[in-house]
Amino acid sequence: MNLKKYRPSSSQIQSLIGDGCYQPFIFSDEFISGIGYSWVTGELIIAMDKANDIAYRWQAPNMPLKRIKNYITDENWELFVDCNTRLRNMYDSWINHTLNALDFPLDYSVVDTASNAGYFLYKFKEKEAGTCIGYDLLDFSNVFSTLNTLTGYNVKFFNKSYDMTSHTIPDSSPADIVISCAIMCHLSDPLNYLAFLGSITKKALLLFTSVDDTDTFQIIYDGAKAFYPDARFPNCFDANTRISKGVLLFGLKELGFSEIIELPYSDLWIPLETYKKFKTIVALKE
């Protein structure tokens, strides 16, 4: 999302970076954010301020970003820009696919179950969305407040996340479009989470997650406590939870989704080598 037209101040940009904005925003010609570079290189750099030669490294949930001087070169800046341009292309494509599948509704509601800084919600707002609500484990209240001030939108944010004990986001609102981007792959109870998504989706679910491309019914845990060291068994498998395509399709049909669309990969997205372990699904209810 290009925020240059709103001319954010330096203090507003710092507010938008927050404690972990890893979504692909453009703040100025020389200050952008996004996790695309990290996905490609493995370096957890999620923002670069080329004008001041400051890179921002993501450390862990609930930890502030680390500012790194003398990291940026012409080469890694160009790669950072390219990777996050691809990430924006990919996210924007998902949004367009979802709206196209719904025949471009008006005043529709949107919920993002792990919103981070709200990229999807504000992009949907640009495309005639009505009520938009984001939930996240990290507190992005200041980020949303700043984005609302800049854009004139009224996107809501609640600092709460999916609870693997109750299998829900407490007091969460159903919506016409529900978004789940790269969160199911960090949960120990993916099937309960999928059922939760189905329960709050009125029309369309936009789901991006790790999937094994097999019809066999299986769930694979790659490792434990990668992000949440205080997590306890059985809710400690957060490194990369993969469900099989067979389980995913079966589950979506059981949850009442009548049409399941796997979005085709595009060369304009993040590199295939990075993307190939994931799938993007738009699942529709009648």
ROVO-758036 format. One line per 3 residues: their letters; for each residue x negated, y, z of N, C-alpha, C. Coordinates in nm, 3 decimals, decimal comma. Example, Ala and Ser with C-alpha at 12.3 -4.5 7.8 and 13.67 -1.06 7.14 Angstrom:
as = -1,319 -0,569 0,780 -1,230 -0,450 0,780 -1,320 -0,330 0,780; -1,285 -0,225 0,708 -1,367 -0,106 0,714 -1,290 0,003 0,787 .
//
This chain:
mnl = -0,086 -0,118 0,000 0,000 0,000 0,000 -0,089 0,123 0,000; -0,063 0,213 -0,093 -0,145 0,331 -0,108 -0,086 0,446 -0,026; -0,158 0,483 0,080 -0,112 0,590 0,168 -0,176 0,725 0,135 .
kky = -0,256 0,730 0,031 -0,327 0,855 -0,001 -0,231 0,971 -0,023; -0,114 0,943 -0,083 -0,021 1,052 -0,114 0,032 1,120 0,011; 0,024 1,050 0,126 0,071 1,108 0,252 -0,039 1,188 0,322 .
rps = -0,161 1,181 0,269 -0,276 1,254 0,323 -0,291 1,236 0,475; -0,307 1,111 0,520 -0,324 1,090 0,665 -0,449 1,159 0,717; -0,439 1,215 0,837 -0,553 1,278 0,902 -0,648 1,170 0,954 .
ssq = -0,767 1,212 0,995 -0,864 1,117 1,051 -0,807 1,047 1,175; -0,738 1,122 1,260 -0,681 1,061 1,380 -0,568 0,964 1,344; -0,490 0,997 1,242 -0,385 0,906 1,198 -0,444 0,778 1,139 .
iqs = -0,551 0,790 1,063 -0,616 0,671 1,008 -0,668 0,582 1,120; -0,729 0,641 1,222 -0,776 0,563 1,335 -0,661 0,493 1,406; -0,546 0,561 1,414 -0,428 0,499 1,473 -0,380 0,382 1,388 .
lig = -0,387 0,397 1,256 -0,342 0,291 1,166 -0,434 0,170 1,171; -0,564 0,193 1,187 -0,657 0,081 1,202 -0,625 0,003 1,329; -0,591 0,076 1,435 -0,545 0,012 1,559 -0,646 -0,090 1,611 .
dgc = -0,596 -0,198 1,666 -0,680 -0,304 1,721 -0,689 -0,425 1,628; -0,652 -0,408 1,503 -0,664 -0,523 1,415 -0,579 -0,516 1,291; -0,568 -0,399 1,227 -0,493 -0,390 1,101 -0,574 -0,457 0,991 .
yqp = -0,532 -0,578 0,950 -0,605 -0,649 0,846 -0,527 -0,655 0,714; -0,427 -0,570 0,701 -0,349 -0,567 0,578 -0,405 -0,463 0,481; -0,377 -0,477 0,350 -0,448 -0,399 0,248 -0,392 -0,258 0,225 .
fif = -0,424 -0,168 0,316 -0,384 -0,029 0,303 -0,498 0,053 0,241; -0,462 0,154 0,161 -0,557 0,252 0,112 -0,530 0,383 0,186; -0,625 0,427 0,267 -0,610 0,551 0,342 -0,665 0,670 0,263 .
sde = -0,774 0,646 0,191 -0,836 0,748 0,107 -0,920 0,676 0,003; -0,986 0,750 -0,085 -1,068 0,686 -0,187 -1,184 0,607 -0,127; -1,223 0,642 -0,005 -1,339 0,578 0,056 -1,310 0,515 0,191 .
fis = -1,183 0,489 0,220 -1,148 0,425 0,347 -1,029 0,333 0,320; -1,053 0,203 0,327 -0,946 0,106 0,302 -0,957 -0,008 0,403; -0,848 -0,084 0,414 -0,846 -0,198 0,504 -0,797 -0,322 0,428 .
gig = -0,810 -0,437 0,493 -0,759 -0,560 0,434 -0,847 -0,679 0,467; -0,784 -0,797 0,476 -0,856 -0,918 0,513 -0,905 -0,997 0,392; -0,880 -0,944 0,272 -0,920 -1,016 0,151 -1,068 -1,046 0,146 .
ysw = -1,151 -0,950 0,182 -1,297 -0,967 0,184 -1,337 -1,078 0,280; -1,273 -1,081 0,395 -1,305 -1,183 0,496 -1,270 -1,322 0,445; -1,157 -1,336 0,377 -1,118 -1,465 0,323 -1,219 -1,516 0,221 .
vtg = -1,278 -1,426 0,146 -1,371 -1,466 0,040 -1,511 -1,490 0,094; -1,558 -1,404 0,186 -1,697 -1,410 0,232 -1,716 -1,479 0,366; -1,610 -1,488 0,447 -1,623 -1,541 0,582 -1,664 -1,436 0,683 .
eli = -1,702 -1,316 0,638 -1,736 -1,205 0,728 -1,607 -1,136 0,772; -1,586 -1,123 0,901 -1,458 -1,071 0,952 -1,454 -0,918 0,949; -1,490 -0,861 0,836 -1,483 -0,717 0,817 -1,346 -0,685 0,757 .
iam = -1,264 -0,606 0,829 -1,128 -0,583 0,784 -1,100 -0,438 0,747; -1,201 -0,351 0,757 -1,184 -0,213 0,709 -1,322 -0,155 0,683; -1,328 -0,068 0,584 -1,453 0,002 0,553 -1,425 0,151 0,531 .
dka = -1,505 0,231 0,598 -1,505 0,377 0,582 -1,637 0,413 0,515; -1,637 0,413 0,383 -1,762 0,433 0,309 -1,817 0,574 0,330; -1,730 0,672 0,341 -1,776 0,810 0,358 -1,862 0,827 0,483 .
ndi = -1,828 0,754 0,590 -1,903 0,765 0,715 -1,988 0,642 0,744; -1,995 0,550 0,645 -2,075 0,428 0,657 -2,042 0,350 0,784; -1,911 0,325 0,803 -1,864 0,248 0,917 -1,779 0,132 0,868 .
ayr = -1,816 0,012 0,908 -1,734 -0,107 0,882 -1,671 -0,150 1,014; -1,552 -0,207 1,006 -1,478 -0,250 1,124 -1,467 -0,402 1,124; -1,520 -0,462 1,228 -1,518 -0,608 1,239 -1,409 -0,652 1,336 .
wqa = -1,325 -0,745 1,290 -1,223 -0,805 1,376 -1,288 -0,909 1,464; -1,257 -0,908 1,594 -1,323 -0,999 1,686 -1,230 -1,113 1,729; -1,119 -1,080 1,788 -1,024 -1,182 1,834 -0,898 -1,110 1,878 .
pnm = -0,785 -1,184 1,890 -0,662 -1,120 1,938 -0,684 -1,048 2,070; -0,622 -0,930 2,082 -0,628 -0,849 2,203 -0,766 -0,791 2,232; -0,855 -0,794 2,132 -0,985 -0,731 2,148 -0,998 -0,618 2,045 .
plk = -1,053 -0,504 2,084 -1,065 -0,392 1,989 -1,162 -0,424 1,876; -1,140 -0,357 1,763 -1,231 -0,374 1,651 -1,370 -0,320 1,687; -1,472 -0,385 1,634 -1,609 -0,340 1,654 -1,652 -0,254 1,536 .
rik = -1,703 -0,134 1,564 -1,751 -0,043 1,460 -1,898 -0,074 1,431; -1,927 -0,095 1,303 -2,063 -0,132 1,263 -2,118 -0,027 1,167; -2,231 0,031 1,203 -2,299 0,127 1,116 -2,400 0,055 1,026 .
nyi = -2,428 0,117 0,911 -2,530 0,069 0,819 -2,501 -0,071 0,764; -2,374 -0,105 0,753 -2,335 -0,234 0,695 -2,303 -0,219 0,547; -2,245 -0,107 0,511 -2,188 -0,089 0,377 -2,297 -0,061 0,275 .
tde = -2,294 -0,138 0,166 -2,377 -0,115 0,049 -2,285 -0,094 -0,071; -2,340 -0,049 -0,182 -2,257 -0,035 -0,302 -2,197 -0,169 -0,342; -2,277 -0,275 -0,326 -2,231 -0,409 -0,367 -2,118 -0,461 -0,280 .
nwe = -2,133 -0,455 -0,146 -2,025 -0,511 -0,063 -1,904 -0,418 -0,060; -1,923 -0,288 -0,082 -1,808 -0,198 -0,095 -1,726 -0,236 -0,218; -1,791 -0,257 -0,331 -1,719 -0,295 -0,453 -1,647 -0,428 -0,434 .
lfv = -1,712 -0,523 -0,366 -1,648 -0,652 -0,340 -1,529 -0,635 -0,245; -1,546 -0,551 -0,143 -1,438 -0,525 -0,048 -1,317 -0,466 -0,120; -1,342 -0,369 -0,207 -1,233 -0,307 -0,284 -1,165 -0,410 -0,373 .
dcn = -1,244 -0,490 -0,444 -1,187 -0,589 -0,535 -1,103 -0,693 -0,460; -1,157 -0,746 -0,351 -1,086 -0,849 -0,275 -0,952 -0,797 -0,224; -0,951 -0,674 -0,175 -0,827 -0,622 -0,117 -0,732 -0,566 -0,221 .
trl = -0,783 -0,529 -0,337 -0,695 -0,500 -0,450 -0,621 -0,627 -0,490; -0,693 -0,737 -0,494 -0,631 -0,866 -0,524 -0,528 -0,905 -0,419; -0,561 -0,877 -0,293 -0,467 -0,908 -0,186 -0,340 -0,825 -0,200 .
rnm = -0,353 -0,695 -0,232 -0,235 -0,611 -0,255 -0,155 -0,662 -0,373; -0,224 -0,698 -0,481 -0,154 -0,753 -0,598 -0,071 -0,876 -0,559; -0,131 -0,961 -0,477 -0,064 -1,084 -0,436 0,058 -1,053 -0,350 .
yds = 0,040 -0,971 -0,248 0,152 -0,937 -0,160 0,265 -0,869 -0,238; 0,229 -0,775 -0,324 0,332 -0,702 -0,400 0,405 -0,795 -0,495; 0,332 -0,892 -0,550 0,395 -0,991 -0,637 0,497 -1,075 -0,560 .
win = 0,462 -1,115 -0,438 0,557 -1,191 -0,356 0,685 -1,112 -0,332; 0,668 -0,985 -0,302 0,785 -0,900 -0,276 0,873 -0,891 -0,400; 0,811 -0,870 -0,515 0,888 -0,860 -0,639 0,957 -0,991 -0,674 .
htl = 0,889 -1,103 -0,653 0,950 -1,235 -0,677 1,072 -1,254 -0,588; 1,059 -1,216 -0,461 1,170 -1,234 -0,366 1,291 -1,151 -0,407; 1,269 -1,025 -0,440 1,380 -0,938 -0,480 1,440 -0,983 -0,613 .
nal = 1,357 -1,029 -0,702 1,408 -1,079 -0,830 1,496 -1,202 -0,809; 1,455 -1,290 -0,717 1,535 -1,409 -0,689 1,671 -1,374 -0,630; 1,678 -1,259 -0,560 1,803 -1,213 -0,499 1,876 -1,113 -0,587 .
dfp = 1,828 -1,094 -0,711 1,890 -1,001 -0,807 1,891 -0,858 -0,753; 1,781 -0,820 -0,689 1,757 -0,684 -0,643 1,874 -0,625 -0,564; 1,894 -0,677 -0,442 2,004 -0,627 -0,358 1,975 -0,487 -0,307 .
ldy = 2,078 -0,420 -0,255 2,064 -0,288 -0,195 2,090 -0,297 -0,045; 2,020 -0,214 0,032 2,042 -0,200 0,175 2,035 -0,335 0,248; 1,942 -0,419 0,207 1,924 -0,550 0,268 1,835 -0,536 0,392 .
svv = 1,847 -0,630 0,485 1,766 -0,627 0,608 1,647 -0,720 0,593; 1,538 -0,686 0,663 1,413 -0,763 0,656 1,356 -0,780 0,796; 1,310 -0,900 0,825 1,236 -0,928 0,948 1,104 -0,993 0,912 .
dta = 0,995 -0,943 0,972 0,864 -1,006 0,956 0,825 -1,064 1,092; 0,807 -1,195 1,096 0,787 -1,264 1,224 0,645 -1,251 1,279; 0,552 -1,201 1,199 0,416 -1,173 1,245 0,365 -1,057 1,160 .
sna = 0,411 -0,939 1,192 0,406 -0,825 1,098 0,270 -0,760 1,084; 0,179 -0,781 1,183 0,057 -0,702 1,186 0,096 -0,555 1,173; 0,036 -0,480 1,082 0,061 -0,336 1,073 0,182 -0,300 0,988 .
gyf = 0,255 -0,401 0,938 0,383 -0,372 0,873 0,380 -0,355 0,723; 0,275 -0,403 0,656 0,263 -0,383 0,511 0,390 -0,424 0,437; 0,437 -0,547 0,461 0,553 -0,598 0,387 0,678 -0,515 0,415 .
lyk = 0,696 -0,478 0,539 0,816 -0,403 0,577 0,821 -0,268 0,508; 0,709 -0,198 0,504 0,708 -0,066 0,440 0,718 -0,077 0,288; 0,663 -0,183 0,231 0,680 -0,204 0,086 0,824 -0,237 0,052 .
fke = 0,889 -0,319 0,135 1,032 -0,345 0,112 1,113 -0,217 0,131; 1,073 -0,133 0,225 1,143 -0,005 0,244 1,134 0,080 0,117; 1,020 0,078 0,052 1,006 0,151 -0,074 1,101 0,098 -0,181 .
kea = 1,149 -0,026 -0,162 1,235 -0,091 -0,260 1,377 -0,109 -0,208; 1,429 -0,005 -0,144 1,570 0,007 -0,106 1,613 -0,081 0,012; 1,521 -0,128 0,093 1,561 -0,207 0,210 1,631 -0,118 0,312 .
gtc = 1,719 -0,182 0,390 1,785 -0,113 0,501 1,705 -0,133 0,629; 1,762 -0,203 0,725 1,694 -0,228 0,853 1,573 -0,318 0,834; 1,459 -0,274 0,883 1,335 -0,353 0,877 1,277 -0,363 1,017 .
igy = 1,246 -0,486 1,060 1,197 -0,510 1,195 1,073 -0,597 1,189; 0,970 -0,558 1,264 0,849 -0,638 1,275 0,826 -0,685 1,417; 0,775 -0,808 1,429 0,735 -0,864 1,558 0,588 -0,905 1,549 .
dll = 0,514 -0,887 1,657 0,376 -0,934 1,656 0,323 -0,949 1,797; 0,229 -1,043 1,812 0,164 -1,066 1,940 0,084 -0,944 1,985; 0,018 -0,878 1,891 -0,057 -0,756 1,922 0,038 -0,636 1,918 .
dfs = 0,005 -0,534 1,995 0,092 -0,417 2,005 0,057 -0,315 1,895; 0,136 -0,315 1,790 0,117 -0,221 1,680 0,218 -0,105 1,687; 0,266 -0,074 1,807 0,365 0,032 1,823 0,313 0,165 1,769 .
nvf = 0,188 0,199 1,802 0,132 0,326 1,755 0,114 0,327 1,604; 0,079 0,212 1,548 0,064 0,203 1,403 0,197 0,229 1,334; 0,303 0,164 1,381 0,435 0,184 1,322 0,483 0,327 1,340 .
stl = 0,455 0,384 1,457 0,495 0,523 1,482 0,427 0,616 1,382; 0,298 0,594 1,359 0,224 0,677 1,264 0,275 0,657 1,122; 0,299 0,531 1,084 0,349 0,504 0,949 0,489 0,564 0,930 .
ntl = 0,572 0,557 1,032 0,705 0,619 1,022 0,694 0,770 1,005; 0,600 0,830 1,077 0,579 0,975 1,064 0,532 1,011 0,924; 0,439 0,933 0,870 0,385 0,961 0,737 0,488 0,940 0,628 .
tgy = 0,560 0,828 0,634 0,648 0,788 0,524 0,789 0,844 0,536; 0,831 0,878 0,658 0,969 0,920 0,679 1,064 0,804 0,698; 1,013 0,681 0,701 1,097 0,564 0,723 1,118 0,541 0,873 .
nvk = 1,210 0,452 0,904 1,235 0,415 1,043 1,226 0,264 1,056; 1,105 0,213 1,042 1,081 0,070 1,059 1,058 0,041 1,207; 1,125 -0,062 1,258 1,119 -0,093 1,400 1,013 -0,199 1,428 .
ffn = 0,951 -0,189 1,546 0,851 -0,287 1,586 0,875 -0,329 1,730; 0,859 -0,462 1,755 0,869 -0,516 1,889 0,745 -0,599 1,919; 0,680 -0,567 2,029 0,557 -0,635 2,067 0,590 -0,768 2,136 .
ksy = 0,635 -0,862 2,058 0,658 -0,998 2,107 0,645 -1,093 1,989; 0,611 -1,216 2,021 0,580 -1,311 1,915 0,652 -1,444 1,938; 0,639 -1,531 1,840 0,699 -1,664 1,850 0,642 -1,739 1,970 .
dmt = 0,730 -1,796 2,050 0,694 -1,868 2,172 0,704 -2,018 2,146; 0,590 -2,088 2,155 0,589 -2,232 2,125 0,654 -2,316 2,235; 0,689 -2,256 2,347 0,761 -2,328 2,453 0,911 -2,325 2,429 .
sht = 0,962 -2,206 2,397 1,106 -2,192 2,371 1,139 -2,207 2,223; 1,037 -2,210 2,138 1,052 -2,225 1,993 1,136 -2,112 1,932; 1,108 -1,991 1,976 1,183 -1,878 1,922 1,105 -1,749 1,949 .
ipd = 1,145 -1,642 1,885 1,106 -1,508 1,927 1,223 -1,457 2,010; 1,205 -1,434 2,138 1,319 -1,398 2,223 1,396 -1,278 2,169; 1,528 -1,293 2,164 1,619 -1,185 2,122 1,590 -1,134 1,981 .
ssp = 1,536 -1,220 1,896 1,505 -1,178 1,759 1,633 -1,166 1,677; 1,627 -1,080 1,577 1,743 -1,051 1,493 1,739 -1,131 1,363; 1,851 -1,187 1,319 1,857 -1,247 1,186 1,849 -1,139 1,079 .
adi = 1,809 -1,176 0,958 1,795 -1,078 0,851 1,819 -1,145 0,716; 1,851 -1,063 0,617 1,868 -1,115 0,482 1,740 -1,178 0,431; 1,627 -1,110 0,451 1,497 -1,161 0,411 1,410 -1,177 0,535 .
vis = 1,353 -1,296 0,553 1,262 -1,323 0,664 1,125 -1,357 0,606; 1,020 -1,298 0,666 0,883 -1,315 0,618 0,802 -1,391 0,722; 0,725 -1,488 0,673 0,629 -1,558 0,758 0,501 -1,573 0,677 .
cai = 0,405 -1,487 0,705 0,280 -1,484 0,629 0,163 -1,529 0,717; 0,110 -1,647 0,687 -0,011 -1,698 0,754 0,003 -1,702 0,905; 0,119 -1,747 0,954 0,137 -1,765 1,097 0,164 -1,912 1,132 .
mch = 0,241 -1,983 1,048 0,270 -2,124 1,076 0,142 -2,206 1,081; 0,039 -2,163 1,007 -0,088 -2,234 1,006 -0,166 -2,215 1,136; -0,116 -2,133 1,227 -0,182 -2,113 1,356 -0,091 -2,152 1,473 .
lsd = 0,001 -2,243 1,446 0,094 -2,288 1,549 0,086 -2,439 1,567; 0,108 -2,483 1,690 0,105 -2,626 1,720 0,237 -2,697 1,690; 0,345 -2,618 1,676 0,479 -2,677 1,655 0,539 -2,627 1,523 .
pln = 0,475 -2,656 1,409 0,519 -2,597 1,283 0,662 -2,631 1,245; 0,710 -2,750 1,282 0,846 -2,788 1,243 0,950 -2,712 1,325; 0,924 -2,693 1,454 1,014 -2,611 1,533 1,014 -2,467 1,485 .
yla = 0,896 -2,419 1,446 0,887 -2,283 1,393 0,964 -2,271 1,263; 0,952 -2,372 1,176 1,026 -2,370 1,050 1,177 -2,368 1,077; 1,220 -2,447 1,176 1,361 -2,448 1,212 1,405 -2,310 1,263 .
flg = 1,318 -2,245 1,340 1,348 -2,109 1,387 1,364 -2,015 1,269; 1,273 -2,022 1,171 1,283 -1,937 1,053 1,416 -1,958 0,983; 1,454 -2,085 0,969 1,581 -2,115 0,904 1,700 -2,057 0,979 .
sit = 1,689 -2,053 1,111 1,802 -2,006 1,193 1,824 -1,856 1,182; 1,720 -1,780 1,146 1,737 -1,634 1,140 1,741 -1,582 0,995; 1,729 -1,672 0,898 1,731 -1,630 0,758 1,872 -1,636 0,702 .
kka = 1,920 -1,522 0,651 2,052 -1,517 0,589 2,048 -1,551 0,440; 1,948 -1,498 0,370 1,946 -1,515 0,224 1,815 -1,572 0,170; 1,701 -1,520 0,213 1,574 -1,562 0,154 1,463 -1,567 0,258 .
lll = 1,384 -1,672 0,252 1,266 -1,687 0,336 1,143 -1,676 0,246; 1,054 -1,583 0,279 0,926 -1,569 0,210 0,820 -1,629 0,302; 0,765 -1,744 0,261 0,676 -1,822 0,347 0,542 -1,844 0,278 .
fts = 0,433 -1,806 0,346 0,297 -1,830 0,299 0,224 -1,906 0,408; 0,179 -2,029 0,378 0,113 -2,109 0,481 0,026 -2,217 0,418; -0,057 -2,280 0,500 -0,140 -2,390 0,454 -0,054 -2,513 0,429 .
vdd = -0,072 -2,574 0,313 0,009 -2,691 0,276 -0,081 -2,795 0,208; -0,070 -2,920 0,250 -0,133 -3,030 0,178 -0,041 -3,072 0,065; -0,093 -3,076 -0,056 -0,011 -3,102 -0,173 0,015 -3,251 -0,191 .
tdt = 0,091 -3,308 -0,097 0,126 -3,449 -0,101 0,270 -3,466 -0,055; 0,335 -3,568 -0,108 0,473 -3,596 -0,067 0,480 -3,675 0,063; 0,366 -3,724 0,110 0,362 -3,796 0,237 0,404 -3,703 0,351 .
fqi = 0,479 -3,754 0,446 0,520 -3,673 0,561 0,406 -3,671 0,663; 0,340 -3,555 0,677 0,230 -3,548 0,772 0,203 -3,404 0,816; 0,144 -3,394 0,933 0,097 -3,266 0,988 -0,047 -3,287 1,029 .
iyd = -0,135 -3,195 0,991 -0,277 -3,208 1,020 -0,324 -3,087 1,099; -0,392 -3,114 1,212 -0,451 -3,008 1,292 -0,602 -3,007 1,268; -0,654 -2,895 1,219 -0,797 -2,887 1,191 -0,880 -2,863 1,316 .
gak = -0,821 -2,802 1,417 -0,899 -2,776 1,537 -0,816 -2,702 1,640; -0,871 -2,693 1,761 -0,799 -2,632 1,873 -0,868 -2,505 1,920; -0,789 -2,413 1,974 -0,836 -2,293 2,044 -0,931 -2,207 1,963 .
afy = -0,904 -2,191 1,837 -0,988 -2,105 1,754 -0,963 -1,958 1,784; -0,839 -1,923 1,813 -0,803 -1,784 1,837 -0,759 -1,759 1,981; -0,700 -1,859 2,044 -0,639 -1,839 2,175 -0,704 -1,933 2,277 .
pda = -0,817 -1,895 2,333 -0,893 -1,985 2,421 -0,818 -2,026 2,547; -0,717 -1,948 2,587 -0,642 -1,982 2,708 -0,525 -2,076 2,681; -0,501 -2,110 2,555 -0,389 -2,198 2,521 -0,412 -2,338 2,579 .
rfp = -0,304 -2,399 2,620 -0,312 -2,532 2,681 -0,234 -2,634 2,597; -0,279 -2,758 2,603 -0,212 -2,866 2,532 -0,065 -2,874 2,575; 0,029 -2,894 2,484 0,009 -2,925 2,341 0,013 -2,803 2,250 .
ncf = 0,006 -2,683 2,306 0,019 -2,561 2,225 -0,116 -2,494 2,199; -0,218 -2,576 2,176 -0,353 -2,522 2,163 -0,414 -2,543 2,024; -0,336 -2,594 1,929 -0,392 -2,623 1,797 -0,363 -2,507 1,703 .
dan = -0,460 -2,415 1,695 -0,434 -2,293 1,620 -0,535 -2,265 1,509; -0,632 -2,354 1,489 -0,737 -2,327 1,391 -0,682 -2,323 1,249; -0,614 -2,428 1,209 -0,547 -2,430 1,078 -0,455 -2,551 1,073 .
tri = -0,329 -2,528 1,103 -0,230 -2,635 1,100 -0,175 -2,647 0,958; -0,184 -2,766 0,902 -0,136 -2,788 0,766 -0,023 -2,890 0,769; 0,088 -2,857 0,705 0,193 -2,956 0,687 0,194 -2,999 0,541 .
skg = 0,245 -3,117 0,515 0,247 -3,165 0,378 0,362 -3,101 0,300; 0,346 -3,099 0,170 0,452 -3,047 0,084 0,580 -3,127 0,104; 0,565 -3,258 0,127 0,683 -3,343 0,149 0,761 -3,299 0,271 .
vll = 0,691 -3,273 0,382 0,757 -3,229 0,505 0,821 -3,092 0,484; 0,748 -3,002 0,419 0,798 -2,867 0,399 0,926 -2,866 0,316; 0,927 -2,935 0,204 1,045 -2,936 0,117 1,163 -3,004 0,185 .
fgl = 1,136 -3,115 0,254 1,242 -3,185 0,326 1,301 -3,095 0,433; 1,213 -3,028 0,509 1,261 -2,942 0,616 1,344 -2,827 0,565; 1,301 -2,761 0,459 1,376 -2,648 0,404 1,514 -2,692 0,356 .
kel = 1,521 -2,807 0,293 1,652 -2,856 0,247 1,743 -2,889 0,365; 1,686 -2,951 0,469 1,764 -2,982 0,588 1,816 -2,856 0,657; 1,743 -2,747 0,642 1,780 -2,620 0,707 1,879 -2,539 0,624 .
gfs = 1,922 -2,594 0,512 2,027 -2,529 0,435 1,981 -2,440 0,321; 1,852 -2,448 0,286 1,804 -2,373 0,171 1,837 -2,450 0,043; 1,912 -2,386 -0,044 1,963 -2,455 -0,163 1,868 -2,446 -0,282 .
eii = 1,779 -2,348 -0,282 1,682 -2,333 -0,391 1,546 -2,299 -0,331; 1,446 -2,374 -0,372 1,310 -2,358 -0,319 1,217 -2,330 -0,436; 1,159 -2,211 -0,436 1,076 -2,167 -0,548 0,931 -2,156 -0,501 .
elp = 0,842 -2,233 -0,562 0,699 -2,218 -0,536 0,644 -2,115 -0,633; 0,591 -2,007 -0,582 0,544 -1,900 -0,669 0,417 -1,941 -0,740; 0,410 -1,918 -0,871 0,292 -1,959 -0,947 0,172 -1,870 -0,915 .
ysd = 0,054 -1,931 -0,910 -0,068 -1,856 -0,883 -0,098 -1,762 -1,000; -0,152 -1,646 -0,968 -0,192 -1,549 -1,069 -0,341 -1,517 -1,056; -0,408 -1,497 -1,167 -0,549 -1,460 -1,166 -0,573 -1,323 -1,103 .
lwi = -0,465 -1,245 -1,084 -0,477 -1,114 -1,021 -0,476 -1,124 -0,868; -0,450 -1,244 -0,816 -0,445 -1,265 -0,671 -0,586 -1,292 -0,618; -0,597 -1,321 -0,489 -0,724 -1,362 -0,431 -0,775 -1,484 -0,509 .
ple = -0,906 -1,505 -0,513 -0,959 -1,615 -0,596 -0,896 -1,750 -0,563; -0,879 -1,832 -0,668 -0,814 -1,961 -0,652 -0,885 -2,048 -0,549; -1,016 -2,040 -0,544 -1,092 -2,120 -0,448 -1,047 -2,090 -0,304 .
tyk = -1,009 -1,965 -0,280 -0,960 -1,924 -0,148 -0,813 -1,962 -0,131; -0,735 -1,943 -0,238 -0,590 -1,959 -0,228 -0,546 -2,105 -0,229; -0,624 -2,195 -0,286 -0,575 -2,328 -0,324 -0,524 -2,414 -0,207 .
kfk = -0,562 -2,382 -0,086 -0,513 -2,459 0,030 -0,378 -2,408 0,080; -0,327 -2,304 0,016 -0,202 -2,242 0,060 -0,094 -2,257 -0,046; 0,029 -2,232 -0,005 0,140 -2,219 -0,097 0,226 -2,100 -0,054 .
tiv = 0,287 -2,038 -0,154 0,383 -1,931 -0,128 0,518 -1,977 -0,177; 0,614 -1,977 -0,087 0,748 -2,027 -0,115 0,851 -1,916 -0,095; 0,944 -1,905 -0,188 1,066 -1,827 -0,165 1,180 -1,926 -0,161 .
alk = 1,242 -1,941 -0,045 1,352 -2,035 -0,026 1,482 -1,957 -0,008; 1,584 -1,997 -0,084 1,709 -1,922 -0,088 1,824 -2,000 -0,027; 1,909 -1,926 0,040 2,036 -1,981 0,088 2,148 -1,926 0,003 .
e = 2,252 -2,008 -0,017 2,366 -1,962 -0,097 2,444 -1,855 -0,020 .
//
